[in-house]
Amino acid sequence: MATTVHIPERLLERVDARARALGVSRNRLIVEALEEKLAPQAKWPPELVKLLSGPVDPELDAAARAMERAMERGRRSRKRPPRL
């Protein structure tokens, strides 16, 4: 269905530049952007949220830290990874 939408000139210039860079038409880019924006948002299962928000098992935490130290010792790069 044809429709008319008023897009500010500066925004339209950016749309055209992106469409050219992607090798698609302006119309295709706008349709895909609208589809993405209007798609239902994925939600995490409540069980996962509950699990992640609960206390950390001390034994599991110790094992994870030991594994992290072992990986750091095995690295070939001299740079230290960011602390998570």
PyMOL Python script that loads the backbone (N, CA, C, O; Angstrom):
from pymol import cmd

cmd.read_pdbstr("""\
ATOM      1  N   MET A   1       0.839  -1.169   0.000  1.00  0.00           N
ATOM      2  CA  MET A   1       0.000   0.000   0.000  1.00  0.00           C
ATOM      3  C   MET A   1       0.890   1.241   0.000  1.00  0.00           C
ATOM      4  O   MET A   1       1.823   1.337   0.797  1.00  0.00           O
ATOM      5  N   ALA A   2       0.618   2.146  -0.851  1.00  0.00           N
ATOM      6  CA  ALA A   2       1.384   3.380  -0.920  1.00  0.00           C
ATOM      7  C   ALA A   2       0.915   4.331   0.170  1.00  0.00           C
ATOM      8  O   ALA A   2      -0.272   4.398   0.489  1.00  0.00           O
ATOM      9  N   THR A   3       1.859   5.059   0.730  1.00  0.00           N
ATOM     10  CA  THR A   3       1.540   6.048   1.758  1.00  0.00           C
ATOM     11  C   THR A   3       2.559   7.167   1.679  1.00  0.00           C
ATOM     12  O   THR A   3       3.598   7.032   1.032  1.00  0.00           O
ATOM     13  N   THR A   4       2.261   8.255   2.331  1.00  0.00           N
ATOM     14  CA  THR A   4       3.181   9.381   2.344  1.00  0.00           C
ATOM     15  C   THR A   4       3.654   9.610   3.766  1.00  0.00           C
ATOM     16  O   THR A   4       2.854   9.684   4.699  1.00  0.00           O
ATOM     17  N   VAL A   5       4.959   9.720   3.916  1.00  0.00           N
ATOM     18  CA  VAL A   5       5.556   9.991   5.218  1.00  0.00           C
ATOM     19  C   VAL A   5       6.521  11.150   5.032  1.00  0.00           C
ATOM     20  O   VAL A   5       7.295  11.174   4.075  1.00  0.00           O
ATOM     21  N   HIS A   6       6.474  12.096   5.935  1.00  0.00           N
ATOM     22  CA  HIS A   6       7.380  13.240   5.862  1.00  0.00           C
ATOM     23  C   HIS A   6       8.591  12.959   6.742  1.00  0.00           C
ATOM     24  O   HIS A   6       8.471  12.796   7.956  1.00  0.00           O
ATOM     25  N   ILE A   7       9.759  12.905   6.107  1.00  0.00           N
ATOM     26  CA  ILE A   7      11.004  12.608   6.805  1.00  0.00           C
ATOM     27  C   ILE A   7      11.903  13.827   6.681  1.00  0.00           C
ATOM     28  O   ILE A   7      12.112  14.336   5.580  1.00  0.00           O
ATOM     29  N   PRO A   8      12.435  14.297   7.798  1.00  0.00           N
ATOM     30  CA  PRO A   8      13.333  15.459   7.736  1.00  0.00           C
ATOM     31  C   PRO A   8      14.485  15.203   6.763  1.00  0.00           C
ATOM     32  O   PRO A   8      14.983  14.083   6.643  1.00  0.00           O
ATOM     33  N   GLU A   9      14.891  16.259   6.080  1.00  0.00           N
ATOM     34  CA  GLU A   9      15.897  16.142   5.023  1.00  0.00           C
ATOM     35  C   GLU A   9      17.196  15.508   5.513  1.00  0.00           C
ATOM     36  O   GLU A   9      17.748  14.641   4.835  1.00  0.00           O
ATOM     37  N   ARG A  10      17.691  15.923   6.672  1.00  0.00           N
ATOM     38  CA  ARG A  10      18.957  15.370   7.181  1.00  0.00           C
ATOM     39  C   ARG A  10      18.826  13.877   7.465  1.00  0.00           C
ATOM     40  O   ARG A  10      19.754  13.113   7.203  1.00  0.00           O
ATOM     41  N   LEU A  11      17.683  13.460   7.996  1.00  0.00           N
ATOM     42  CA  LEU A  11      17.461  12.044   8.269  1.00  0.00           C
ATOM     43  C   LEU A  11      17.371  11.268   6.958  1.00  0.00           C
ATOM     44  O   LEU A  11      17.914  10.168   6.846  1.00  0.00           O
ATOM     45  N   LEU A  12      16.696  11.832   5.981  1.00  0.00           N
ATOM     46  CA  LEU A  12      16.564  11.171   4.684  1.00  0.00           C
ATOM     47  C   LEU A  12      17.926  11.006   4.007  1.00  0.00           C
ATOM     48  O   LEU A  12      18.165  10.004   3.333  1.00  0.00           O
ATOM     49  N   GLU A  13      18.810  11.978   4.181  1.00  0.00           N
ATOM     50  CA  GLU A  13      20.169  11.862   3.637  1.00  0.00           C
ATOM     51  C   GLU A  13      20.897  10.683   4.285  1.00  0.00           C
ATOM     52  O   GLU A  13      21.610   9.937   3.613  1.00  0.00           O
ATOM     53  N   ARG A  14      20.710  10.524   5.598  1.00  0.00           N
ATOM     54  CA  ARG A  14      21.337   9.397   6.306  1.00  0.00           C
ATOM     55  C   ARG A  14      20.738   8.069   5.845  1.00  0.00           C
ATOM     56  O   ARG A  14      21.455   7.082   5.681  1.00  0.00           O
ATOM     57  N   VAL A  15      19.430   8.053   5.637  1.00  0.00           N
ATOM     58  CA  VAL A  15      18.762   6.840   5.145  1.00  0.00           C
ATOM     59  C   VAL A  15      19.327   6.463   3.786  1.00  0.00           C
ATOM     60  O   VAL A  15      19.667   5.303   3.549  1.00  0.00           O
ATOM     61  N   ASP A  16      19.428   7.438   2.897  1.00  0.00           N
ATOM     62  CA  ASP A  16      19.948   7.172   1.553  1.00  0.00           C
ATOM     63  C   ASP A  16      21.388   6.670   1.595  1.00  0.00           C
ATOM     64  O   ASP A  16      21.749   5.749   0.862  1.00  0.00           O
ATOM     65  N   ALA A  17      22.207   7.272   2.447  1.00  0.00           N
ATOM     66  CA  ALA A  17      23.605   6.854   2.550  1.00  0.00           C
ATOM     67  C   ALA A  17      23.690   5.416   3.061  1.00  0.00           C
ATOM     68  O   ALA A  17      24.483   4.627   2.548  1.00  0.00           O
ATOM     69  N   ARG A  18      22.894   5.075   4.050  1.00  0.00           N
ATOM     70  CA  ARG A  18      22.918   3.717   4.600  1.00  0.00           C
ATOM     71  C   ARG A  18      22.404   2.713   3.575  1.00  0.00           C
ATOM     72  O   ARG A  18      22.956   1.622   3.431  1.00  0.00           O
ATOM     73  N   ALA A  19      21.341   3.089   2.861  1.00  0.00           N
ATOM     74  CA  ALA A  19      20.792   2.194   1.840  1.00  0.00           C
ATOM     75  C   ALA A  19      21.832   1.917   0.759  1.00  0.00           C
ATOM     76  O   ALA A  19      21.986   0.777   0.319  1.00  0.00           O
ATOM     77  N   ARG A  20      22.543   2.954   0.332  1.00  0.00           N
ATOM     78  CA  ARG A  20      23.597   2.768  -0.674  1.00  0.00           C
ATOM     79  C   ARG A  20      24.689   1.846  -0.139  1.00  0.00           C
ATOM     80  O   ARG A  20      25.155   0.951  -0.844  1.00  0.00           O
ATOM     81  N   ALA A  21      25.094   2.069   1.116  1.00  0.00           N
ATOM     82  CA  ALA A  21      26.157   1.259   1.715  1.00  0.00           C
ATOM     83  C   ALA A  21      25.743  -0.210   1.820  1.00  0.00           C
ATOM     84  O   ALA A  21      26.574  -1.106   1.671  1.00  0.00           O
ATOM     85  N   LEU A  22      24.472  -0.449   2.075  1.00  0.00           N
ATOM     86  CA  LEU A  22      23.975  -1.818   2.199  1.00  0.00           C
ATOM     87  C   LEU A  22      23.574  -2.428   0.863  1.00  0.00           C
ATOM     88  O   LEU A  22      23.351  -3.634   0.762  1.00  0.00           O
ATOM     89  N   GLY A  23      23.486  -1.587  -0.159  1.00  0.00           N
ATOM     90  CA  GLY A  23      23.092  -2.074  -1.475  1.00  0.00           C
ATOM     91  C   GLY A  23      21.618  -2.423  -1.571  1.00  0.00           C
ATOM     92  O   GLY A  23      21.235  -3.339  -2.299  1.00  0.00           O
ATOM     93  N   VAL A  24      20.786  -1.684  -0.827  1.00  0.00           N
ATOM     94  CA  VAL A  24      19.341  -1.909  -0.876  1.00  0.00           C
ATOM     95  C   VAL A  24      18.651  -0.595  -1.216  1.00  0.00           C
ATOM     96  O   VAL A  24      19.260   0.474  -1.169  1.00  0.00           O
ATOM     97  N   SER A  25      17.381  -0.693  -1.557  1.00  0.00           N
ATOM     98  CA  SER A  25      16.636   0.527  -1.867  1.00  0.00           C
ATOM     99  C   SER A  25      16.263   1.259  -0.578  1.00  0.00           C
ATOM    100  O   SER A  25      16.254   0.674   0.505  1.00  0.00           O
ATOM    101  N   ARG A  26      15.963   2.524  -0.714  1.00  0.00           N
ATOM    102  CA  ARG A  26      15.503   3.327   0.416  1.00  0.00           C
ATOM    103  C   ARG A  26      14.252   2.691   1.014  1.00  0.00           C
ATOM    104  O   ARG A  26      14.129   2.573   2.233  1.00  0.00           O
ATOM    105  N   ASN A  27      13.337   2.287   0.159  1.00  0.00           N
ATOM    106  CA  ASN A  27      12.089   1.686   0.620  1.00  0.00           C
ATOM    107  C   ASN A  27      12.368   0.418   1.436  1.00  0.00           C
ATOM    108  O   ASN A  27      11.794   0.233   2.509  1.00  0.00           O
ATOM    109  N   ARG A  28      13.246  -0.453   0.930  1.00  0.00           N
ATOM    110  CA  ARG A  28      13.566  -1.708   1.631  1.00  0.00           C
ATOM    111  C   ARG A  28      14.164  -1.420   3.000  1.00  0.00           C
ATOM    112  O   ARG A  28      13.808  -2.073   3.981  1.00  0.00           O
ATOM    113  N   LEU A  29      15.073  -0.444   3.078  1.00  0.00           N
ATOM    114  CA  LEU A  29      15.696  -0.097   4.353  1.00  0.00           C
ATOM    115  C   LEU A  29      14.664   0.402   5.355  1.00  0.00           C
ATOM    116  O   LEU A  29      14.689   0.016   6.524  1.00  0.00           O
ATOM    117  N   ILE A  30      13.764   1.254   4.901  1.00  0.00           N
ATOM    118  CA  ILE A  30      12.748   1.806   5.798  1.00  0.00           C
ATOM    119  C   ILE A  30      11.789   0.709   6.253  1.00  0.00           C
ATOM    120  O   ILE A  30      11.433   0.659   7.430  1.00  0.00           O
ATOM    121  N   VAL A  31      11.369  -0.163   5.350  1.00  0.00           N
ATOM    122  CA  VAL A  31      10.468  -1.256   5.718  1.00  0.00           C
ATOM    123  C   VAL A  31      11.135  -2.165   6.740  1.00  0.00           C
ATOM    124  O   VAL A  31      10.512  -2.537   7.735  1.00  0.00           O
ATOM    125  N   GLU A  32      12.407  -2.531   6.508  1.00  0.00           N
ATOM    126  CA  GLU A  32      13.108  -3.405   7.449  1.00  0.00           C
ATOM    127  C   GLU A  32      13.286  -2.733   8.812  1.00  0.00           C
ATOM    128  O   GLU A  32      13.174  -3.388   9.848  1.00  0.00           O
ATOM    129  N   ALA A  33      13.561  -1.435   8.808  1.00  0.00           N
ATOM    130  CA  ALA A  33      13.717  -0.721  10.074  1.00  0.00           C
ATOM    131  C   ALA A  33      12.398  -0.697  10.852  1.00  0.00           C
ATOM    132  O   ALA A  33      12.387  -0.873  12.070  1.00  0.00           O
ATOM    133  N   LEU A  34      11.298  -0.481  10.146  1.00  0.00           N
ATOM    134  CA  LEU A  34       9.996  -0.489  10.805  1.00  0.00           C
ATOM    135  C   LEU A  34       9.649  -1.875  11.329  1.00  0.00           C
ATOM    136  O   LEU A  34       9.130  -2.014  12.436  1.00  0.00           O
ATOM    137  N   GLU A  35       9.939  -2.902  10.531  1.00  0.00           N
ATOM    138  CA  GLU A  35       9.661  -4.272  10.978  1.00  0.00           C
ATOM    139  C   GLU A  35      10.454  -4.599  12.234  1.00  0.00           C
ATOM    140  O   GLU A  35       9.931  -5.209  13.167  1.00  0.00           O
ATOM    141  N   GLU A  36      11.710  -4.193  12.255  1.00  0.00           N
ATOM    142  CA  GLU A  36      12.555  -4.456  13.427  1.00  0.00           C
ATOM    143  C   GLU A  36      12.033  -3.714  14.654  1.00  0.00           C
ATOM    144  O   GLU A  36      11.976  -4.274  15.749  1.00  0.00           O
ATOM    145  N   LYS A  37      11.657  -2.466  14.468  1.00  0.00           N
ATOM    146  CA  LYS A  37      11.183  -1.641  15.586  1.00  0.00           C
ATOM    147  C   LYS A  37       9.857  -2.157  16.139  1.00  0.00           C
ATOM    148  O   LYS A  37       9.599  -2.057  17.338  1.00  0.00           O
ATOM    149  N   LEU A  38       9.020  -2.706  15.263  1.00  0.00           N
ATOM    150  CA  LEU A  38       7.694  -3.154  15.682  1.00  0.00           C
ATOM    151  C   LEU A  38       7.641  -4.630  16.089  1.00  0.00           C
ATOM    152  O   LEU A  38       6.597  -5.115  16.525  1.00  0.00           O
ATOM    153  N   ALA A  39       8.754  -5.339  15.949  1.00  0.00           N
ATOM    154  CA  ALA A  39       8.783  -6.761  16.319  1.00  0.00           C
ATOM    155  C   ALA A  39       8.598  -6.894  17.826  1.00  0.00           C
ATOM    156  O   ALA A  39       9.048  -6.042  18.592  1.00  0.00           O
ATOM    157  N   PRO A  40       7.933  -7.970  18.247  1.00  0.00           N
ATOM    158  CA  PRO A  40       7.771  -8.172  19.692  1.00  0.00           C
ATOM    159  C   PRO A  40       9.132  -8.302  20.365  1.00  0.00           C
ATOM    160  O   PRO A  40      10.049  -8.920  19.825  1.00  0.00           O
ATOM    161  N   GLN A  41       9.246  -7.718  21.533  1.00  0.00           N
ATOM    162  CA  GLN A  41      10.491  -7.781  22.280  1.00  0.00           C
ATOM    163  C   GLN A  41      10.608  -9.130  22.967  1.00  0.00           C
ATOM    164  O   GLN A  41       9.671  -9.601  23.611  1.00  0.00           O
ATOM    165  N   ALA A  42      11.764  -9.735  22.820  1.00  0.00           N
ATOM    166  CA  ALA A  42      12.001 -11.025  23.472  1.00  0.00           C
ATOM    167  C   ALA A  42      12.094 -10.805  24.976  1.00  0.00           C
ATOM    168  O   ALA A  42      12.712  -9.847  25.441  1.00  0.00           O
ATOM    169  N   LYS A  43      11.480 -11.693  25.716  1.00  0.00           N
ATOM    170  CA  LYS A  43      11.541 -11.596  27.174  1.00  0.00           C
ATOM    171  C   LYS A  43      12.215 -12.833  27.725  1.00  0.00           C
ATOM    172  O   LYS A  43      12.070 -13.927  27.180  1.00  0.00           O
ATOM    173  N   TRP A  44      12.943 -12.659  28.792  1.00  0.00           N
ATOM    174  CA  TRP A  44      13.595 -13.779  29.436  1.00  0.00           C
ATOM    175  C   TRP A  44      12.561 -14.552  30.242  1.00  0.00           C
ATOM    176  O   TRP A  44      11.659 -13.958  30.832  1.00  0.00           O
ATOM    177  N   PRO A  45      12.688 -15.865  30.268  1.00  0.00           N
ATOM    178  CA  PRO A  45      11.764 -16.664  31.072  1.00  0.00           C
ATOM    179  C   PRO A  45      11.883 -16.282  32.549  1.00  0.00           C
ATOM    180  O   PRO A  45      12.985 -16.035  33.039  1.00  0.00           O
ATOM    181  N   PRO A  46      10.754 -16.234  33.257  1.00  0.00           N
ATOM    182  CA  PRO A  46      10.789 -15.856  34.678  1.00  0.00           C
ATOM    183  C   PRO A  46      11.726 -16.731  35.506  1.00  0.00           C
ATOM    184  O   PRO A  46      12.333 -16.254  36.465  1.00  0.00           O
ATOM    185  N   GLU A  47      11.849 -18.019  35.138  1.00  0.00           N
ATOM    186  CA  GLU A  47      12.740 -18.913  35.890  1.00  0.00           C
ATOM    187  C   GLU A  47      14.184 -18.444  35.795  1.00  0.00           C
ATOM    188  O   GLU A  47      14.926 -18.490  36.777  1.00  0.00           O
ATOM    189  N   LEU A  48      14.581 -17.990  34.603  1.00  0.00           N
ATOM    190  CA  LEU A  48      15.944 -17.522  34.409  1.00  0.00           C
ATOM    191  C   LEU A  48      16.182 -16.237  35.192  1.00  0.00           C
ATOM    192  O   LEU A  48      17.228 -16.078  35.821  1.00  0.00           O
ATOM    193  N   VAL A  49      15.230 -15.329  35.158  1.00  0.00           N
ATOM    194  CA  VAL A  49      15.358 -14.074  35.894  1.00  0.00           C
ATOM    195  C   VAL A  49      15.510 -14.373  37.380  1.00  0.00           C
ATOM    196  O   VAL A  49      16.345 -13.771  38.056  1.00  0.00           O
ATOM    197  N   LYS A  50      14.706 -15.299  37.888  1.00  0.00           N
ATOM    198  CA  LYS A  50      14.781 -15.663  39.309  1.00  0.00           C
ATOM    199  C   LYS A  50      16.151 -16.265  39.634  1.00  0.00           C
ATOM    200  O   LYS A  50      16.756 -15.936  40.654  1.00  0.00           O
ATOM    201  N   LEU A  51      16.629 -17.144  38.762  1.00  0.00           N
ATOM    202  CA  LEU A  51      17.924 -17.775  38.969  1.00  0.00           C
ATOM    203  C   LEU A  51      19.045 -16.738  38.980  1.00  0.00           C
ATOM    204  O   LEU A  51      19.926 -16.783  39.839  1.00  0.00           O
ATOM    205  N   LEU A  52      19.014 -15.805  38.031  1.00  0.00           N
ATOM    206  CA  LEU A  52      20.075 -14.801  37.926  1.00  0.00           C
ATOM    207  C   LEU A  52      20.028 -13.764  39.046  1.00  0.00           C
ATOM    208  O   LEU A  52      21.056 -13.183  39.395  1.00  0.00           O
ATOM    209  N   SER A  53      18.857 -13.530  39.606  1.00  0.00           N
ATOM    210  CA  SER A  53      18.743 -12.512  40.648  1.00  0.00           C
ATOM    211  C   SER A  53      18.949 -13.084  42.047  1.00  0.00           C
ATOM    212  O   SER A  53      18.997 -12.340  43.027  1.00  0.00           O
ATOM    213  N   GLY A  54      19.071 -14.410  42.137  1.00  0.00           N
ATOM    214  CA  GLY A  54      19.267 -15.048  43.437  1.00  0.00           C
ATOM    215  C   GLY A  54      20.718 -14.999  43.873  1.00  0.00           C
ATOM    216  O   GLY A  54      21.583 -14.543  43.125  1.00  0.00           O
ATOM    217  N   PRO A  55      20.986 -15.470  45.087  1.00  0.00           N
ATOM    218  CA  PRO A  55      22.367 -15.483  45.581  1.00  0.00           C
ATOM    219  C   PRO A  55      23.226 -16.484  44.807  1.00  0.00           C
ATOM    220  O   PRO A  55      22.738 -17.500  44.313  1.00  0.00           O
ATOM    221  N   VAL A  56      24.507 -16.167  44.717  1.00  0.00           N
ATOM    222  CA  VAL A  56      25.443 -17.026  44.000  1.00  0.00           C
ATOM    223  C   VAL A  56      25.903 -18.135  44.944  1.00  0.00           C
ATOM    224  O   VAL A  56      26.253 -17.879  46.097  1.00  0.00           O
ATOM    225  N   ASP A  57      25.898 -19.353  44.447  1.00  0.00           N
ATOM    226  CA  ASP A  57      26.381 -20.502  45.212  1.00  0.00           C
ATOM    227  C   ASP A  57      27.881 -20.324  45.435  1.00  0.00           C
ATOM    228  O   ASP A  57      28.625 -20.223  44.459  1.00  0.00           O
ATOM    229  N   PRO A  58      28.353 -20.282  46.678  1.00  0.00           N
ATOM    230  CA  PRO A  58      29.785 -20.055  46.946  1.00  0.00           C
ATOM    231  C   PRO A  58      30.688 -21.095  46.273  1.00  0.00           C
ATOM    232  O   PRO A  58      31.766 -20.748  45.791  1.00  0.00           O
ATOM    233  N   GLU A  59      30.269 -22.347  46.233  1.00  0.00           N
ATOM    234  CA  GLU A  59      31.081 -23.386  45.618  1.00  0.00           C
ATOM    235  C   GLU A  59      31.190 -23.156  44.108  1.00  0.00           C
ATOM    236  O   GLU A  59      32.263 -23.317  43.527  1.00  0.00           O
ATOM    237  N   LEU A  60      30.076 -22.780  43.481  1.00  0.00           N
ATOM    238  CA  LEU A  60      30.076 -22.496  42.052  1.00  0.00           C
ATOM    239  C   LEU A  60      30.919 -21.263  41.751  1.00  0.00           C
ATOM    240  O   LEU A  60      31.641 -21.228  40.755  1.00  0.00           O
ATOM    241  N   ASP A  61      30.827 -20.243  42.622  1.00  0.00           N
ATOM    242  CA  ASP A  61      31.606 -19.024  42.448  1.00  0.00           C
ATOM    243  C   ASP A  61      33.100 -19.335  42.526  1.00  0.00           C
ATOM    244  O   ASP A  61      33.879 -18.822  41.722  1.00  0.00           O
ATOM    245  N   ALA A  62      33.505 -20.161  43.475  1.00  0.00           N
ATOM    246  CA  ALA A  62      34.919 -20.523  43.626  1.00  0.00           C
ATOM    247  C   ALA A  62      35.401 -21.286  42.395  1.00  0.00           C
ATOM    248  O   ALA A  62      36.509 -21.047  41.915  1.00  0.00           O
ATOM    249  N   ALA A  63      34.580 -22.201  41.880  1.00  0.00           N
ATOM    250  CA  ALA A  63      34.960 -22.960  40.693  1.00  0.00           C
ATOM    251  C   ALA A  63      35.106 -22.042  39.481  1.00  0.00           C
ATOM    252  O   ALA A  63      36.032 -22.204  38.686  1.00  0.00           O
ATOM    253  N   ALA A  64      34.204 -21.091  39.341  1.00  0.00           N
ATOM    254  CA  ALA A  64      34.269 -20.159  38.210  1.00  0.00           C
ATOM    255  C   ALA A  64      35.524 -19.303  38.291  1.00  0.00           C
ATOM    256  O   ALA A  64      36.179 -19.062  37.277  1.00  0.00           O
ATOM    257  N   ARG A  65      35.860 -18.845  39.486  1.00  0.00           N
ATOM    258  CA  ARG A  65      37.072 -18.028  39.652  1.00  0.00           C
ATOM    259  C   ARG A  65      38.341 -18.849  39.374  1.00  0.00           C
ATOM    260  O   ARG A  65      39.296 -18.340  38.788  1.00  0.00           O
ATOM    261  N   ALA A  66      38.344 -20.112  39.794  1.00  0.00           N
ATOM    262  CA  ALA A  66      39.494 -20.976  39.515  1.00  0.00           C
ATOM    263  C   ALA A  66      39.641 -21.189  38.015  1.00  0.00           C
ATOM    264  O   ALA A  66      40.756 -21.172  37.492  1.00  0.00           O
ATOM    265  N   MET A  67      38.543 -21.388  37.330  1.00  0.00           N
ATOM    266  CA  MET A  67      38.590 -21.562  35.889  1.00  0.00           C
ATOM    267  C   MET A  67      39.083 -20.288  35.205  1.00  0.00           C
ATOM    268  O   MET A  67      39.859 -20.356  34.252  1.00  0.00           O
ATOM    269  N   GLU A  68      38.642 -19.140  35.682  1.00  0.00           N
ATOM    270  CA  GLU A  68      39.084 -17.872  35.117  1.00  0.00           C
ATOM    271  C   GLU A  68      40.596 -17.696  35.303  1.00  0.00           C
ATOM    272  O   GLU A  68      41.286 -17.268  34.377  1.00  0.00           O
ATOM    273  N   ARG A  69      41.110 -18.020  36.484  1.00  0.00           N
ATOM    274  CA  ARG A  69      42.559 -17.917  36.728  1.00  0.00           C
ATOM    275  C   ARG A  69      43.335 -18.860  35.804  1.00  0.00           C
ATOM    276  O   ARG A  69      44.380 -18.489  35.269  1.00  0.00           O
ATOM    277  N   ALA A  70      42.824 -20.070  35.621  1.00  0.00           N
ATOM    278  CA  ALA A  70      43.493 -21.032  34.742  1.00  0.00           C
ATOM    279  C   ALA A  70      43.524 -20.520  33.308  1.00  0.00           C
ATOM    280  O   ALA A  70      44.531 -20.673  32.618  1.00  0.00           O
ATOM    281  N   MET A  71      42.441 -19.921  32.859  1.00  0.00           N
ATOM    282  CA  MET A  71      42.409 -19.378  31.493  1.00  0.00           C
ATOM    283  C   MET A  71      43.375 -18.214  31.358  1.00  0.00           C
ATOM    284  O   MET A  71      44.038 -18.077  30.329  1.00  0.00           O
ATOM    285  N   GLU A  72      43.465 -17.370  32.388  1.00  0.00           N
ATOM    286  CA  GLU A  72      44.390 -16.234  32.340  1.00  0.00           C
ATOM    287  C   GLU A  72      45.830 -16.715  32.262  1.00  0.00           C
ATOM    288  O   GLU A  72      46.636 -16.128  31.541  1.00  0.00           O
ATOM    289  N   ARG A  73      46.165 -17.769  32.989  1.00  0.00           N
ATOM    290  CA  ARG A  73      47.529 -18.309  32.949  1.00  0.00           C
ATOM    291  C   ARG A  73      47.855 -18.891  31.576  1.00  0.00           C
ATOM    292  O   ARG A  73      49.010 -18.870  31.150  1.00  0.00           O
ATOM    293  N   GLY A  74      46.855 -19.404  30.894  1.00  0.00           N
ATOM    294  CA  GLY A  74      47.070 -20.024  29.593  1.00  0.00           C
ATOM    295  C   GLY A  74      47.069 -19.062  28.426  1.00  0.00           C
ATOM    296  O   GLY A  74      47.317 -19.474  27.293  1.00  0.00           O
ATOM    297  N   ARG A  75      46.800 -17.806  28.667  1.00  0.00           N
ATOM    298  CA  ARG A  75      46.757 -16.826  27.577  1.00  0.00           C
ATOM    299  C   ARG A  75      48.149 -16.569  27.026  1.00  0.00           C
ATOM    300  O   ARG A  75      49.145 -16.625  27.746  1.00  0.00           O
ATOM    301  N   ARG A  76      48.192 -16.288  25.735  1.00  0.00           N
ATOM    302  CA  ARG A  76      49.465 -15.965  25.097  1.00  0.00           C
ATOM    303  C   ARG A  76      49.678 -14.461  25.011  1.00  0.00           C
ATOM    304  O   ARG A  76      50.809 -14.000  24.859  1.00  0.00           O
ATOM    305  N   SER A  77      48.615 -13.707  25.107  1.00  0.00           N
ATOM    306  CA  SER A  77      48.706 -12.253  25.023  1.00  0.00           C
ATOM    307  C   SER A  77      49.236 -11.708  26.340  1.00  0.00           C
ATOM    308  O   SER A  77      48.997 -12.290  27.398  1.00  0.00           O
ATOM    309  N   ARG A  78      49.941 -10.614  26.280  1.00  0.00           N
ATOM    310  CA  ARG A  78      50.466 -10.003  27.493  1.00  0.00           C
ATOM    311  C   ARG A  78      49.452  -9.048  28.120  1.00  0.00           C
ATOM    312  O   ARG A  78      49.621  -8.616  29.261  1.00  0.00           O
ATOM    313  N   LYS A  79      48.401  -8.721  27.375  1.00  0.00           N
ATOM    314  CA  LYS A  79      47.384  -7.815  27.904  1.00  0.00           C
ATOM    315  C   LYS A  79      46.468  -8.572  28.846  1.00  0.00           C
ATOM    316  O   LYS A  79      46.128  -9.729  28.596  1.00  0.00           O
ATOM    317  N   ARG A  80      46.073  -7.926  29.922  1.00  0.00           N
ATOM    318  CA  ARG A  80      45.124  -8.526  30.848  1.00  0.00           C
ATOM    319  C   ARG A  80      43.714  -8.215  30.363  1.00  0.00           C
ATOM    320  O   ARG A  80      43.445  -7.091  29.940  1.00  0.00           O
ATOM    321  N   PRO A  81      42.818  -9.183  30.415  1.00  0.00           N
ATOM    322  CA  PRO A  81      41.431  -8.934  30.002  1.00  0.00           C
ATOM    323  C   PRO A  81      40.726  -8.063  31.037  1.00  0.00           C
ATOM    324  O   PRO A  81      41.144  -8.023  32.194  1.00  0.00           O
ATOM    325  N   PRO A  82      39.676  -7.374  30.643  1.00  0.00           N
ATOM    326  CA  PRO A  82      38.938  -6.554  31.611  1.00  0.00           C
ATOM    327  C   PRO A  82      38.330  -7.447  32.673  1.00  0.00           C
ATOM    328  O   PRO A  82      37.896  -8.561  32.379  1.00  0.00           O
ATOM    329  N   ARG A  83      38.297  -6.969  33.894  1.00  0.00           N
ATOM    330  CA  ARG A  83      37.706  -7.720  35.012  1.00  0.00           C
ATOM    331  C   ARG A  83      36.194  -7.631  34.905  1.00  0.00           C
ATOM    332  O   ARG A  83      35.647  -6.530  34.839  1.00  0.00           O
ATOM    333  N   LEU A  84      35.513  -8.759  34.885  1.00  0.00           N
ATOM    334  CA  LEU A  84      34.052  -8.775  34.773  1.00  0.00           C
ATOM    335  C   LEU A  84      33.385  -8.839  36.113  1.00  0.00           C
ATOM    336  O   LEU A  84      32.157  -8.860  36.192  1.00  0.00           O
TER     337      LEU A  84
END
""", "prot")
cmd.dss("prot")
cmd.show_as("cartoon", "prot")
cmd.util.cbc("prot")
cmd.orient("prot")
